Amino acid sequence: MDRAVRRIVGWWTTPVPLARVAVLRTVLYLFLLYDIFFLVNDVVPHGYAPELYRPLFIGRILPLPTPSPALVQTLQVVIVVGALVAATGRLPRLAGWTVAVCYLEWLIVGMSFGKVDHDHLALLVALWVLPTVGRARFDDRTPSEGAGWAMRCIQIATIATYVGSAFAKWARNGAPFAWANGAVFVWAIIRRGTDFIDWILDYPWMLRIAQWGLLIGEFLSPIVLFLRGKALVLAAVFFLSFHLFTYLSLGIHFLPTVVCWLSFFPVERVVPYIRHLAPSRHKDAELSAAS
């Protein structure tokens, strides 16, 4: 039993370099700015229609205020300032948890008017767990169990997006095979398909195969948490290719989930490469100025 507990704890807290947290933190906080202005960008208008507000379950159990123009505009300002500060690595806990609280309320407001986007699960979890690591520099290769725990939480939330989608298909259709044998992809393509995919309507059997492939992939996605090396890369390629194909075919993206896939890989290795390029560009600029 003790060995099993140690293995479980060791899996949850597998040490990773602190530099990985520094890189991922910068990417996610900067992406957050894109998210609130271009993806979940209807929160400010929602503040002017409080009579249409129907809070999600979490909004009903927590004493959250009804949206107002002052509230949503304040949330936007705090998220922008906090994300910029947190992206630099300064005040990682204060700025990080401030952003996490405000972004949670931002999503609750944005998704309490009839539409819920499940692609934000991993991003939201990341914003809550990254501040637990504290300070992390881009050049700090010190292995950290705290950083490993944060990465594992983001990884699990990323995979939970797919597993949750699979069980939602099951729950809404009575059986998993009912969704896979249906005409969901046909309906989606007729409704919002692009020229990239319209041709496939002449071959509905291909769409049914694609539905089965997606459903099986979603149910098996937890395996990704235990993969390493080339197997992990192939799994990531499978899911990211699906997102790319979905965007090209239907204009539907999963960008918040996609960026969280970075938690599976040693992104800290890009830091020396970027620093190697920076001096070269600086020298090129000096030579250009001199000439």
C-alpha positions as protocol buffer text, in pm:
chain_id: "A"
residue {
  index: 1
  type: MET
  ca { x: 0 y: 0 z: 0 }
}
residue {
  index: 2
  type: ASP
  ca { x: 283 y: 240 z: 89 }
}
residue {
  index: 3
  type: ARG
  ca { x: 451 y: 169 z: -243 }
}
residue {
  index: 4
  type: ALA
  ca { x: 125 y: 235 z: -430 }
}
residue {
  index: 5
  type: VAL
  ca { x: 75 y: 564 z: -247 }
}
residue {
  index: 6
  type: ARG
  ca { x: 431 y: 672 z: -322 }
}
residue {
  index: 7
  type: ARG
  ca { x: 386 y: 587 z: -689 }
}
residue {
  index: 8
  type: ILE
  ca { x: 64 y: 786 z: -709 }
}
residue {
  index: 9
  type: VAL
  ca { x: 213 y: 1085 z: -529 }
}
residue {
  index: 10
  type: GLY
  ca { x: 527 y: 1058 z: -742 }
}
residue {
  index: 11
  type: TRP
  ca { x: 318 y: 1061 z: -1059 }
}
residue {
  index: 12
  type: TRP
  ca { x: 128 y: 1370 z: -945 }
}
residue {
  index: 13
  type: THR
  ca { x: 443 y: 1555 z: -845 }
}
residue {
  index: 14
  type: THR
  ca { x: 696 y: 1443 z: -1105 }
}
residue {
  index: 15
  type: PRO
  ca { x: 958 y: 1723 z: -1088 }
}
residue {
  index: 16
  type: VAL
  ca { x: 990 y: 1953 z: -1386 }
}
residue {
  index: 17
  type: PRO
  ca { x: 1221 y: 2255 z: -1430 }
}
residue {
  index: 18
  type: LEU
  ca { x: 1091 y: 2583 z: -1295 }
}
residue {
  index: 19
  type: ALA
  ca { x: 1176 y: 2735 z: -1633 }
}
residue {
  index: 20
  type: ARG
  ca { x: 889 y: 2534 z: -1781 }
}
residue {
  index: 21
  type: VAL
  ca { x: 647 y: 2717 z: -1554 }
}
residue {
  index: 22
  type: ALA
  ca { x: 803 y: 3052 z: -1649 }
}
residue {
  index: 23
  type: VAL
  ca { x: 755 y: 2988 z: -2021 }
}
residue {
  index: 24
  type: LEU
  ca { x: 405 y: 2844 z: -1993 }
}
residue {
  index: 25
  type: ARG
  ca { x: 298 y: 3120 z: -1757 }
}
residue {
  index: 26
  type: THR
  ca { x: 405 y: 3389 z: -2003 }
}
residue {
  index: 27
  type: VAL
  ca { x: 232 y: 3218 z: -2295 }
}
residue {
  index: 28
  type: LEU
  ca { x: -95 y: 3161 z: -2109 }
}
residue {
  index: 29
  type: TYR
  ca { x: -122 y: 3507 z: -1955 }
}
residue {
  index: 30
  type: LEU
  ca { x: -56 y: 3674 z: -2288 }
}
residue {
  index: 31
  type: PHE
  ca { x: -305 y: 3440 z: -2455 }
}
residue {
  index: 32
  type: LEU
  ca { x: -556 y: 3544 z: -2192 }
}
residue {
  index: 33
  type: LEU
  ca { x: -553 y: 3897 z: -2333 }
}
residue {
  index: 34
  type: TYR
  ca { x: -641 y: 3760 z: -2676 }
}
residue {
  index: 35
  type: ASP
  ca { x: -913 y: 3548 z: -2520 }
}
residue {
  index: 36
  type: ILE
  ca { x: -1101 y: 3828 z: -2344 }
}
residue {
  index: 37
  type: PHE
  ca { x: -1088 y: 4060 z: -2646 }
}
residue {
  index: 38
  type: PHE
  ca { x: -1147 y: 3815 z: -2931 }
}
residue {
  index: 39
  type: LEU
  ca { x: -1291 y: 3488 z: -2796 }
}
residue {
  index: 40
  type: VAL
  ca { x: -1501 y: 3546 z: -2485 }
}
residue {
  index: 41
  type: ASN
  ca { x: -1549 y: 3907 z: -2589 }
}
residue {
  index: 42
  type: ASP
  ca { x: -1920 y: 3947 z: -2521 }
}
residue {
  index: 43
  type: VAL
  ca { x: -1892 y: 3994 z: -2144 }
}
residue {
  index: 44
  type: VAL
  ca { x: -1894 y: 4374 z: -2153 }
}
residue {
  index: 45
  type: PRO
  ca { x: -2215 y: 4387 z: -2366 }
}
residue {
  index: 46
  type: HIS
  ca { x: -2371 y: 4134 z: -2127 }
}
residue {
  index: 47
  type: GLY
  ca { x: -2325 y: 4384 z: -1847 }
}
residue {
  index: 48
  type: TYR
  ca { x: -2587 y: 4601 z: -2012 }
}
residue {
  index: 49
  type: ALA
  ca { x: -2850 y: 4323 z: -2017 }
}
residue {
  index: 50
  type: PRO
  ca { x: -2870 y: 4194 z: -1657 }
}
residue {
  index: 51
  type: GLU
  ca { x: -3234 y: 4090 z: -1705 }
}
residue {
  index: 52
  type: LEU
  ca { x: -3114 y: 3809 z: -1937 }
}
residue {
  index: 53
  type: TYR
  ca { x: -2858 y: 3678 z: -1687 }
}
residue {
  index: 54
  type: ARG
  ca { x: -2919 y: 3313 z: -1593 }
}
residue {
  index: 55
  type: PRO
  ca { x: -2617 y: 3213 z: -1385 }
}
residue {
  index: 56
  type: LEU
  ca { x: -2450 y: 2876 z: -1423 }
}
residue {
  index: 57
  type: PHE
  ca { x: -2460 y: 2635 z: -1128 }
}
residue {
  index: 58
  type: ILE
  ca { x: -2141 y: 2780 z: -980 }
}
residue {
  index: 59
  type: GLY
  ca { x: -2290 y: 3126 z: -1019 }
}
residue {
  index: 60
  type: ARG
  ca { x: -2595 y: 3014 z: -823 }
}
residue {
  index: 61
  type: ILE
  ca { x: -2409 y: 2857 z: -530 }
}
residue {
  index: 62
  type: LEU
  ca { x: -2161 y: 3143 z: -490 }
}
residue {
  index: 63
  type: PRO
  ca { x: -2272 y: 3491 z: -384 }
}
residue {
  index: 64
  type: LEU
  ca { x: -2173 y: 3651 z: -713 }
}
residue {
  index: 65
  type: PRO
  ca { x: -2313 y: 3988 z: -818 }
}
residue {
  index: 66
  type: THR
  ca { x: -2547 y: 4035 z: -1111 }
}
residue {
  index: 67
  type: PRO
  ca { x: -2354 y: 4174 z: -1411 }
}
residue {
  index: 68
  type: SER
  ca { x: -2346 y: 4550 z: -1449 }
}
residue {
  index: 69
  type: PRO
  ca { x: -2146 y: 4784 z: -1673 }
}
residue {
  index: 70
  type: ALA
  ca { x: -1922 y: 4881 z: -1381 }
}
residue {
  index: 71
  type: LEU
  ca { x: -1856 y: 4519 z: -1286 }
}
residue {
  index: 72
  type: VAL
  ca { x: -1765 y: 4388 z: -1631 }
}
residue {
  index: 73
  type: GLN
  ca { x: -1549 y: 4687 z: -1719 }
}
residue {
  index: 74
  type: THR
  ca { x: -1364 y: 4657 z: -1388 }
}
residue {
  index: 75
  type: LEU
  ca { x: -1309 y: 4286 z: -1451 }
}
residue {
  index: 76
  type: GLN
  ca { x: -1164 y: 4363 z: -1793 }
}
residue {
  index: 77
  type: VAL
  ca { x: -919 y: 4622 z: -1658 }
}
residue {
  index: 78
  type: VAL
  ca { x: -806 y: 4403 z: -1369 }
}
residue {
  index: 79
  type: ILE
  ca { x: -753 y: 4101 z: -1594 }
}
residue {
  index: 80
  type: VAL
  ca { x: -549 y: 4302 z: -1844 }
}
residue {
  index: 81
  type: VAL
  ca { x: -325 y: 4463 z: -1580 }
}
residue {
  index: 82
  type: GLY
  ca { x: -292 y: 4145 z: -1376 }
}
residue {
  index: 83
  type: ALA
  ca { x: -212 y: 3928 z: -1679 }
}
residue {
  index: 84
  type: LEU
  ca { x: 59 y: 4168 z: -1798 }
}
residue {
  index: 85
  type: VAL
  ca { x: 218 y: 4173 z: -1452 }
}
residue {
  index: 86
  type: ALA
  ca { x: 193 y: 3795 z: -1408 }
}
residue {
  index: 87
  type: ALA
  ca { x: 336 y: 3732 z: -1756 }
}
residue {
  index: 88
  type: THR
  ca { x: 659 y: 3905 z: -1650 }
}
residue {
  index: 89
  type: GLY
  ca { x: 693 y: 3675 z: -1350 }
}
residue {
  index: 90
  type: ARG
  ca { x: 644 y: 3955 z: -1098 }
}
residue {
  index: 91
  type: LEU
  ca { x: 407 y: 3906 z: -807 }
}
residue {
  index: 92
  type: PRO
  ca { x: 328 y: 3555 z: -931 }
}
residue {
  index: 93
  type: ARG
  ca { x: 88 y: 3471 z: -649 }
}
residue {
  index: 94
  type: LEU
  ca { x: -84 y: 3805 z: -597 }
}
residue {
  index: 95
  type: ALA
  ca { x: -121 y: 3886 z: -966 }
}
residue {
  index: 96
  type: GLY
  ca { x: -189 y: 3523 z: -1060 }
}
residue {
  index: 97
  type: TRP
  ca { x: -471 y: 3458 z: -816 }
}
residue {
  index: 98
  type: THR
  ca { x: -622 y: 3801 z: -879 }
}
residue {
  index: 99
  type: VAL
  ca { x: -641 y: 3714 z: -1247 }
}
residue {
  index: 100
  type: ALA
  ca { x: -778 y: 3367 z: -1166 }
}
residue {
  index: 101
  type: VAL
  ca { x: -1063 y: 3507 z: -954 }
}
residue {
  index: 102
  type: CYS
  ca { x: -1154 y: 3778 z: -1203 }
}
residue {
  index: 103
  type: TYR
  ca { x: -1131 y: 3547 z: -1503 }
}
residue {
  index: 104
  type: LEU
  ca { x: -1356 y: 3291 z: -1334 }
}
residue {
  index: 105
  type: GLU
  ca { x: -1618 y: 3562 z: -1288 }
}
residue {
  index: 106
  type: TRP
  ca { x: -1556 y: 3675 z: -1648 }
}
residue {
  index: 107
  type: LEU
  ca { x: -1637 y: 3326 z: -1776 }
}
residue {
  index: 108
  type: ILE
  ca { x: -1939 y: 3289 z: -1549 }
}
residue {
  index: 109
  type: VAL
  ca { x: -2083 y: 3612 z: -1683 }
}
residue {
  index: 110
  type: GLY
  ca { x: -1993 y: 3528 z: -2042 }
}
residue {
  index: 111
  type: MET
  ca { x: -2146 y: 3181 z: -2028 }
}
residue {
  index: 112
  type: SER
  ca { x: -2459 y: 3256 z: -1826 }
}
residue {
  index: 113
  type: PHE
  ca { x: -2651 y: 3386 z: -2128 }
}
residue {
  index: 114
  type: GLY
  ca { x: -2725 y: 3054 z: -2297 }
}
residue {
  index: 115
  type: LYS
  ca { x: -2392 y: 2924 z: -2434 }
}
residue {
  index: 116
  type: VAL
  ca { x: -2117 y: 2734 z: -2249 }
}
residue {
  index: 117
  type: ASP
  ca { x: -1778 y: 2669 z: -2412 }
}
residue {
  index: 118
  type: HIS
  ca { x: -1604 y: 2366 z: -2262 }
}
residue {
  index: 119
  type: ASP
  ca { x: -1274 y: 2449 z: -2432 }
}
residue {
  index: 120
  type: HIS
  ca { x: -1183 y: 2688 z: -2148 }
}
residue {
  index: 121
  type: LEU
  ca { x: -1157 y: 2423 z: -1875 }
}
residue {
  index: 122
  type: ALA
  ca { x: -782 y: 2365 z: -1895 }
}
residue {
  index: 123
  type: LEU
  ca { x: -702 y: 2737 z: -1923 }
}
residue {
  index: 124
  type: LEU
  ca { x: -908 y: 2815 z: -1615 }
}
residue {
  index: 125
  type: VAL
  ca { x: -740 y: 2538 z: -1415 }
}
residue {
  index: 126
  type: ALA
  ca { x: -399 y: 2662 z: -1530 }
}
residue {
  index: 127
  type: LEU
  ca { x: -470 y: 3012 z: -1400 }
}
residue {
  index: 128
  type: TRP
  ca { x: -551 y: 2869 z: -1056 }
}
residue {
  index: 129
  type: VAL
  ca { x: -255 y: 2631 z: -1021 }
}
residue {
  index: 130
  type: LEU
  ca { x: 30 y: 2831 z: -1176 }
}
residue {
  index: 131
  type: PRO
  ca { x: 41 y: 3084 z: -888 }
}
residue {
  index: 132
  type: THR
  ca { x: 106 y: 2799 z: -643 }
}
residue {
  index: 133
  type: VAL
  ca { x: 455 y: 2758 z: -787 }
}
residue {
  index: 134
  type: GLY
  ca { x: 567 y: 3108 z: -695 }
}
residue {
  index: 135
  type: ARG
  ca { x: 870 y: 3262 z: -862 }
}
residue {
  index: 136
  type: ALA
  ca { x: 1013 y: 3089 z: -1166 }
}
residue {
  index: 137
  type: ARG
  ca { x: 1278 y: 3228 z: -1400 }
}
residue {
  index: 138
  type: PHE
  ca { x: 1333 y: 3139 z: -1764 }
}
residue {
  index: 139
  type: ASP
  ca { x: 1686 y: 3017 z: -1687 }
}
residue {
  index: 140
  type: ASP
  ca { x: 1601 y: 2821 z: -1373 }
}
residue {
  index: 141
  type: ARG
  ca { x: 1640 y: 2451 z: -1450 }
}
residue {
  index: 142
  type: THR
  ca { x: 1590 y: 2350 z: -1086 }
}
residue {
  index: 143
  type: PRO
  ca { x: 1356 y: 2046 z: -1070 }
}
residue {
  index: 144
  type: SER
  ca { x: 1045 y: 2130 z: -868 }
}
residue {
  index: 145
  type: GLU
  ca { x: 773 y: 1896 z: -745 }
}
residue {
  index: 146
  type: GLY
  ca { x: 543 y: 2196 z: -705 }
}
residue {
  index: 147
  type: ALA
  ca { x: 595 y: 2283 z: -1070 }
}
residue {
  index: 148
  type: GLY
  ca { x: 535 y: 1919 z: -1160 }
}
residue {
  index: 149
  type: TRP
  ca { x: 206 y: 1919 z: -971 }
}
residue {
  index: 150
  type: ALA
  ca { x: 91 y: 2234 z: -1152 }
}
residue {
  index: 151
  type: MET
  ca { x: 181 y: 2087 z: -1491 }
}
residue {
  index: 152
  type: ARG
  ca { x: -1 y: 1764 z: -1405 }
}
residue {
  index: 153
  type: CYS
  ca { x: -315 y: 1954 z: -1309 }
}
residue {
  index: 154
  type: ILE
  ca { x: -314 y: 2137 z: -1642 }
}
residue {
  index: 155
  type: GLN
  ca { x: -253 y: 1813 z: -1830 }
}
residue {
  index: 156
  type: ILE
  ca { x: -543 y: 1640 z: -1656 }
}
residue {
  index: 157
  type: ALA
  ca { x: -773 y: 1935 z: -1722 }
}
residue {
  index: 158
  type: THR
  ca { x: -670 y: 1929 z: -2090 }
}
residue {
  index: 159
  type: ILE
  ca { x: -754 y: 1561 z: -2122 }
}
residue {
  index: 160
  type: ALA
  ca { x: -1071 y: 1603 z: -1915 }
}
residue {
  index: 161
  type: THR
  ca { x: -1198 y: 1833 z: -2191 }
}
residue {
  index: 162
  type: TYR
  ca { x: -1206 y: 1536 z: -2428 }
}
residue {
  index: 163
  type: VAL
  ca { x: -1332 y: 1280 z: -2177 }
}
residue {
  index: 164
  type: GLY
  ca { x: -1608 y: 1517 z: -2066 }
}
residue {
  index: 165
  type: SER
  ca { x: -1709 y: 1569 z: -2427 }
}
residue {
  index: 166
  type: ALA
  ca { x: -1734 y: 1193 z: -2479 }
}
residue {
  index: 167
  type: PHE
  ca { x: -1953 y: 1139 z: -2173 }
}
residue {
  index: 168
  type: ALA
  ca { x: -2169 y: 1437 z: -2271 }
}
residue {
  index: 169
  type: LYS
  ca { x: -2233 y: 1268 z: -2607 }
}
residue {
  index: 170
  type: TRP
  ca { x: -2326 y: 951 z: -2419 }
}
residue {
  index: 171
  type: ALA
  ca { x: -2558 y: 1131 z: -2176 }
}
residue {
  index: 172
  type: ARG
  ca { x: -2739 y: 1334 z: -2440 }
}
residue {
  index: 173
  type: ASN
  ca { x: -2793 y: 1043 z: -2678 }
}
residue {
  index: 174
  type: GLY
  ca { x: -2861 y: 759 z: -2437 }
}
residue {
  index: 175
  type: ALA
  ca { x: -2568 y: 550 z: -2561 }
}
residue {
  index: 176
  type: PRO
  ca { x: -2224 y: 630 z: -2704 }
}
residue {
  index: 177
  type: PHE
  ca { x: -2290 y: 445 z: -3029 }
}
residue {
  index: 178
  type: ALA
  ca { x: -2608 y: 651 z: -3086 }
}
residue {
  index: 179
  type: TRP
  ca { x: -2399 y: 964 z: -3138 }
}
residue {
  index: 180
  type: ALA
  ca { x: -2138 y: 789 z: -3350 }
}
residue {
  index: 181
  type: ASN
  ca { x: -2404 y: 637 z: -3578 }
}
residue {
  index: 182
  type: GLY
  ca { x: -2595 y: 962 z: -3616 }
}
residue {
  index: 183
  type: ALA
  ca { x: -2564 y: 1247 z: -3865 }
}
residue {
  index: 184
  type: VAL
  ca { x: -2400 y: 1503 z: -3637 }
}
residue {
  index: 185
  type: PHE
  ca { x: -2118 y: 1587 z: -3878 }
}
residue {
  index: 186
  type: VAL
  ca { x: -2360 y: 1610 z: -4171 }
}
residue {
  index: 187
  type: TRP
  ca { x: -2574 y: 1856 z: -3976 }
}
residue {
  index: 188
  type: ALA
  ca { x: -2269 y: 2058 z: -3872 }
}
residue {
  index: 189
  type: ILE
  ca { x: -2134 y: 2081 z: -4228 }
}
residue {
  index: 190
  type: ILE
  ca { x: -2473 y: 2177 z: -4371 }
}
residue {
  index: 191
  type: ARG
  ca { x: -2507 y: 2443 z: -4103 }
}
residue {
  index: 192
  type: ARG
  ca { x: -2162 y: 2601 z: -4111 }
}
residue {
  index: 193
  type: GLY
  ca { x: -1934 y: 2400 z: -4339 }
}
residue {
  index: 194
  type: THR
  ca { x: -1668 y: 2571 z: -4553 }
}
residue {
  index: 195
  type: ASP
  ca { x: -1553 y: 2499 z: -4907 }
}
residue {
  index: 196
  type: PHE
  ca { x: -1276 y: 2292 z: -4750 }
}
residue {
  index: 197
  type: ILE
  ca { x: -1520 y: 2021 z: -4639 }
}
residue {
  index: 198
  type: ASP
  ca { x: -1845 y: 2056 z: -4837 }
}
residue {
  index: 199
  type: TRP
  ca { x: -1739 y: 1785 z: -5085 }
}
residue {
  index: 200
  type: ILE
  ca { x: -1755 y: 1517 z: -4817 }
}
residue {
  index: 201
  type: LEU
  ca { x: -2135 y: 1540 z: -4798 }
}
residue {
  index: 202
  type: ASP
  ca { x: -2138 y: 1311 z: -5102 }
}
residue {
  index: 203
  type: TYR
  ca { x: -1966 y: 1044 z: -4892 }
}
residue {
  index: 204
  type: PRO
  ca { x: -2161 y: 1019 z: -4563 }
}
residue {
  index: 205
  type: TRP
  ca { x: -1991 y: 689 z: -4473 }
}
residue {
  index: 206
  type: MET
  ca { x: -1666 y: 883 z: -4429 }
}
residue {
  index: 207
  type: LEU
  ca { x: -1834 y: 1112 z: -4181 }
}
residue {
  index: 208
  type: ARG
  ca { x: -1964 y: 818 z: -3981 }
}
residue {
  index: 209
  type: ILE
  ca { x: -1613 y: 673 z: -3965 }
}
residue {
  index: 210
  type: ALA
  ca { x: -1486 y: 1012 z: -3851 }
}
residue {
  index: 211
  type: GLN
  ca { x: -1751 y: 1025 z: -3577 }
}
residue {
  index: 212
  type: TRP
  ca { x: -1648 y: 682 z: -3449 }
}
residue {
  index: 213
  type: GLY
  ca { x: -1280 y: 783 z: -3463 }
}
residue {
  index: 214
  type: LEU
  ca { x: -1343 y: 1099 z: -3266 }
}
residue {
  index: 215
  type: LEU
  ca { x: -1554 y: 925 z: -3002 }
}
residue {
  index: 216
  type: ILE
  ca { x: -1302 y: 645 z: -2952 }
}
residue {
  index: 217
  type: GLY
  ca { x: -1020 y: 898 z: -2934 }
}
residue {
  index: 218
  type: GLU
  ca { x: -1202 y: 1098 z: -2669 }
}
residue {
  index: 219
  type: PHE
  ca { x: -1273 y: 792 z: -2454 }
}
residue {
  index: 220
  type: LEU
  ca { x: -912 y: 674 z: -2483 }
}
residue {
  index: 221
  type: SER
  ca { x: -760 y: 1020 z: -2429 }
}
residue {
  index: 222
  type: PRO
  ca { x: -661 y: 953 z: -2062 }
}
residue {
  index: 223
  type: ILE
  ca { x: -390 y: 722 z: -2199 }
}
residue {
  index: 224
  type: VAL
  ca { x: -207 y: 1037 z: -2310 }
}
residue {
  index: 225
  type: LEU
  ca { x: -129 y: 1115 z: -1946 }
}
residue {
  index: 226
  type: PHE
  ca { x: 100 y: 810 z: -1934 }
}
residue {
  index: 227
  type: LEU
  ca { x: 272 y: 845 z: -2269 }
}
residue {
  index: 228
  type: ARG
  ca { x: 628 y: 962 z: -2326 }
}
residue {
  index: 229
  type: GLY
  ca { x: 852 y: 1046 z: -2618 }
}
residue {
  index: 230
  type: LYS
  ca { x: 731 y: 975 z: -2971 }
}
residue {
  index: 231
  type: ALA
  ca { x: 406 y: 819 z: -2849 }
}
residue {
  index: 232
  type: LEU
  ca { x: 315 y: 1144 z: -2672 }
}
residue {
  index: 233
  type: VAL
  ca { x: 403 y: 1346 z: -2981 }
}
residue {
  index: 234
  type: LEU
  ca { x: 183 y: 1125 z: -3200 }
}
residue {
  index: 235
  type: ALA
  ca { x: -108 y: 1158 z: -2957 }
}
residue {
  index: 236
  type: ALA
  ca { x: -70 y: 1535 z: -2953 }
}
residue {
  index: 237
  type: VAL
  ca { x: -57 y: 1541 z: -3333 }
}
residue {
  index: 238
  type: PHE
  ca { x: -381 y: 1341 z: -3345 }
}
residue {
  index: 239
  type: PHE
  ca { x: -577 y: 1578 z: -3122 }
}
residue {
  index: 240
  type: LEU
  ca { x: -423 y: 1898 z: -3257 }
}
residue {
  index: 241
  type: SER
  ca { x: -486 y: 1782 z: -3614 }
}
residue {
  index: 242
  type: PHE
  ca { x: -849 y: 1726 z: -3520 }
}
residue {
  index: 243
  type: HIS
  ca { x: -871 y: 2086 z: -3395 }
}
residue {
  index: 244
  type: LEU
  ca { x: -705 y: 2219 z: -3709 }
}
residue {
  index: 245
  type: PHE
  ca { x: -937 y: 2015 z: -3932 }
}
residue {
  index: 246
  type: THR
  ca { x: -1240 y: 2131 z: -3732 }
}
residue {
  index: 247
  type: TYR
  ca { x: -1136 y: 2493 z: -3771 }
}
residue {
  index: 248
  type: LEU
  ca { x: -1075 y: 2462 z: -4145 }
}
residue {
  index: 249
  type: SER
  ca { x: -1402 y: 2272 z: -4194 }
}
residue {
  index: 250
  type: LEU
  ca { x: -1644 y: 2445 z: -3957 }
}
residue {
  index: 251
  type: GLY
  ca { x: -1465 y: 2753 z: -3827 }
}
residue {
  index: 252
  type: ILE
  ca { x: -1472 y: 2605 z: -3475 }
}
residue {
  index: 253
  type: HIS
  ca { x: -1152 y: 2636 z: -3276 }
}
residue {
  index: 254
  type: PHE
  ca { x: -1034 y: 2508 z: -2939 }
}
residue {
  index: 255
  type: LEU
  ca { x: -749 y: 2753 z: -2890 }
}
residue {
  index: 256
  type: PRO
  ca { x: -768 y: 2765 z: -2507 }
}
residue {
  index: 257
  type: THR
  ca { x: -729 y: 2387 z: -2499 }
}
residue {
  index: 258
  type: VAL
  ca { x: -464 y: 2388 z: -2770 }
}
residue {
  index: 259
  type: VAL
  ca { x: -230 y: 2625 z: -2585 }
}
residue {
  index: 260
  type: CYS
  ca { x: -261 y: 2411 z: -2272 }
}
residue {
  index: 261
  type: TRP
  ca { x: -113 y: 2117 z: -2465 }
}
residue {
  index: 262
  type: LEU
  ca { x: 219 y: 2295 z: -2409 }
}
residue {
  index: 263
  type: SER
  ca { x: 211 y: 2162 z: -2052 }
}
residue {
  index: 264
  type: PHE
  ca { x: 298 y: 1815 z: -2187 }
}
residue {
  index: 265
  type: PHE
  ca { x: 626 y: 1921 z: -2344 }
}
residue {
  index: 266
  type: PRO
  ca { x: 964 y: 2066 z: -2234 }
}
residue {
  index: 267
  type: VAL
  ca { x: 889 y: 2417 z: -2359 }
}
residue {
  index: 268
  type: GLU
  ca { x: 1178 y: 2554 z: -2154 }
}
residue {
  index: 269
  type: ARG
  ca { x: 1413 y: 2430 z: -2427 }
}
residue {
  index: 270
  type: VAL
  ca { x: 1308 y: 2718 z: -2652 }
}
residue {
  index: 271
  type: VAL
  ca { x: 1461 y: 2975 z: -2414 }
}
residue {
  index: 272
  type: PRO
  ca { x: 1828 y: 2921 z: -2512 }
}
residue {
  index: 273
  type: TYR
  ca { x: 1728 y: 2919 z: -2878 }
}
residue {
  index: 274
  type: ILE
  ca { x: 1546 y: 3253 z: -2845 }
}
residue {
  index: 275
  type: ARG
  ca { x: 1836 y: 3403 z: -2652 }
}
residue {
  index: 276
  type: HIS
  ca { x: 2074 y: 3280 z: -2921 }
}
residue {
  index: 277
  type: LEU
  ca { x: 1867 y: 3455 z: -3188 }
}
residue {
  index: 278
  type: ALA
  ca { x: 1834 y: 3780 z: -2996 }
}
residue {
  index: 279
  type: PRO
  ca { x: 2205 y: 3881 z: -3008 }
}
residue {
  index: 280
  type: SER
  ca { x: 2220 y: 3791 z: -3379 }
}
residue {
  index: 281
  type: ARG
  ca { x: 1927 y: 4017 z: -3457 }
}
residue {
  index: 282
  type: HIS
  ca { x: 2081 y: 4292 z: -3248 }
}
residue {
  index: 283
  type: LYS
  ca { x: 2408 y: 4265 z: -3441 }
}
residue {
  index: 284
  type: ASP
  ca { x: 2222 y: 4264 z: -3773 }
}
residue {
  index: 285
  type: ALA
  ca { x: 2043 y: 4583 z: -3668 }
}
residue {
  index: 286
  type: GLU
  ca { x: 2373 y: 4748 z: -3577 }
}
residue {
  index: 287
  type: LEU
  ca { x: 2528 y: 4651 z: -3911 }
}
residue {
  index: 288
  type: SER
  ca { x: 2225 y: 4783 z: -4098 }
}
residue {
  index: 289
  type: ALA
  ca { x: 2246 y: 5112 z: -3909 }
}
residue {
  index: 290
  type: ALA
  ca { x: 2616 y: 5143 z: -3977 }
}
residue {
  index: 291
  type: SER
  ca { x: 2574 y: 5083 z: -4349 }
}
